[in-house]
Amino acid sequence: EVQLVESGGGLVQAGGSLRLSCAASGFTFSVYGMMWVRQVPKKGLEWVSRIDRLGGTRYADSVEGRFTVSRDNAKNTLYLQMDSLTPEDTGVYYCAVVGDASRGPGTRVIVSS
């Protein structure tokens, strides 16, 4: 059973940074692509970033150059470094396995202007 637990969210001022983590268990983490998505107020679910099993990365245009996704296969953990945050980044962030519908509880990010 896929289990995902996100952490690291919080309240930050515009221009600030946060680092999100996602602890994964219940599957062989190292062989799967992983991604971050976010639930944004009034806009629904948005794809943010993905990283494949070999470390190749892709980003949504809205976060390109500001966010960095990474993974530690030894720790079964996915990360999202978020810099230069703006109020538009406010939302609940979830990690997910590419091709799987499982979701964790998410971690809330609030960026104040």
C-alpha positions as CSV (number, residue, x, y, z in Angstrom):
1,E,0.0,0.0,0.0
2,V,1.4,3.3,-1.1
3,Q,1.8,5.7,1.9
4,L,2.9,9.3,1.4
5,V,3.4,11.9,4.2
6,E,4.2,15.5,3.3
7,S,5.7,18.0,5.7
8,G,7.5,21.3,5.7
9,G,4.7,23.7,4.8
10,G,3.9,26.9,6.8
11,L,3.4,30.6,6.6
12,V,6.1,32.6,4.8
13,Q,6.3,36.1,3.4
14,A,6.5,36.8,-0.3
15,G,10.1,36.3,-1.5
16,G,10.8,33.7,1.2
17,S,11.6,30.0,0.9
18,L,10.3,26.7,2.2
19,R,11.5,23.1,1.7
20,L,8.9,20.5,1.5
21,S,9.5,16.8,2.2
22,C,7.6,13.7,1.3
23,A,8.2,10.4,3.2
24,A,7.2,7.5,1.0
25,S,6.6,3.9,2.0
26,G,4.8,0.8,0.9
27,F,6.4,0.6,-2.6
28,T,9.9,0.5,-4.2
29,F,10.5,4.3,-4.2
30,S,13.6,4.2,-6.3
31,V,12.0,2.7,-9.4
32,Y,9.1,5.2,-9.7
33,G,8.8,8.7,-11.0
34,M,7.4,11.1,-8.4
35,M,5.7,14.4,-8.6
36,W,4.4,17.3,-6.7
37,V,0.9,18.8,-7.2
38,R,-0.9,21.5,-5.4
39,Q,-4.5,22.4,-4.6
40,V,-4.8,26.1,-5.2
41,P,-7.8,28.2,-4.0
42,K,-10.3,28.8,-6.7
43,K,-8.1,27.1,-9.3
44,G,-8.2,23.4,-8.4
45,L,-5.4,20.9,-8.7
46,E,-2.2,22.0,-10.4
47,W,0.8,19.9,-11.4
48,V,4.0,21.5,-10.1
49,S,6.9,19.3,-10.8
50,R,8.1,15.7,-11.5
51,I,11.3,13.8,-11.2
52,D,11.9,10.5,-12.8
53,R,13.7,7.5,-11.3
54,L,17.1,8.7,-12.7
55,G,16.7,12.3,-11.5
56,G,15.4,14.0,-14.6
57,T,13.2,16.9,-13.7
58,R,10.4,18.9,-15.2
59,Y,8.5,22.0,-13.9
60,A,5.3,23.9,-14.5
61,D,6.0,27.2,-16.2
62,S,4.7,29.0,-13.1
63,V,7.5,27.6,-10.9
64,E,10.3,27.1,-13.4
65,G,13.5,28.7,-12.0
66,R,12.1,29.1,-8.5
67,F,11.4,25.5,-7.4
68,T,13.7,22.6,-7.3
69,V,12.6,19.0,-7.0
70,S,15.0,16.3,-5.7
71,R,14.9,12.8,-4.3
72,D,16.9,10.7,-1.9
73,N,16.3,7.1,-2.8
74,A,18.3,5.9,0.2
75,K,15.8,7.7,2.5
76,N,12.7,7.1,0.4
77,T,12.1,10.8,0.5
78,L,11.1,13.4,-2.1
79,Y,11.8,17.1,-1.7
80,L,10.7,20.4,-3.1
81,Q,12.8,23.5,-2.5
82,M,10.7,26.5,-3.1
83,D,12.4,29.9,-3.4
84,S,11.1,33.4,-4.3
85,L,7.6,32.4,-3.2
86,T,4.7,34.6,-4.2
87,P,1.1,34.6,-2.9
88,E,0.1,32.7,-6.0
89,D,2.0,29.7,-4.6
90,T,-0.4,29.5,-1.7
91,G,-2.1,26.1,-1.5
92,V,-1.9,22.6,-0.2
93,Y,1.0,20.6,-1.6
94,Y,0.8,16.9,-2.2
95,C,3.4,14.4,-3.5
96,A,2.3,11.5,-5.7
97,V,3.7,8.5,-7.5
98,V,3.5,9.0,-11.2
99,G,0.7,6.8,-12.5
100,D,-0.9,6.3,-9.1
101,A,-3.8,8.0,-7.5
102,S,-2.7,7.8,-3.9
103,R,-2.4,11.0,-2.0
104,G,-1.1,11.9,1.4
105,P,-2.6,14.4,3.8
106,G,-0.7,17.3,2.1
107,T,1.1,20.2,3.6
108,R,-0.3,23.7,3.6
109,V,1.8,26.6,2.3
110,I,0.6,30.2,2.8
111,V,2.5,33.0,1.3
112,S,1.6,36.5,2.6
113,S,2.1,39.6,0.5
